[in-house]
Amino acid sequence: MARIAGVDLPKSKRIVIGLTYIFGIGFSSSREILTRLGIDENILTDDLTEGDINQIRRVIDNDYKVEGELRTETSMNIKRLMDLGCYRGLRHRRSLPVHGQRTSTNARTRKGPRRAAVKKKGGAKKK
């Protein structure tokens, strides 16, 4: 089983798909890495030689930010926006959509489940 950047790649998938299991590497980055190294995209991850795995590992370590390093950078960028107090930082702080989406009817993913409205007890008062 190939282990690159702390992630176990799936055994029975093509390597071009398997590399996308690493956080920070998408399909296009995966194809770019494989063409640079001259590795066929259709090879299964089980069929890679140890040398191929080491080459891929070296390229990813040198040229890409992945996994923990990328997550840390992303969270630091969001924290910086919140500390500045800019509009995007305020939206992050309030857990509202950041990129200008409407919030009157949608945005349930960002806002979370609807809170039940508090109903007042109705009825006439008796004297």
Helices and strands as residue ranges (DSSP letters): E 3-4, E 7-8, H 15-18, G 19-21, H 27-37, G 45-47, H 50-63, H 67-84, H 87-93, H 108-111
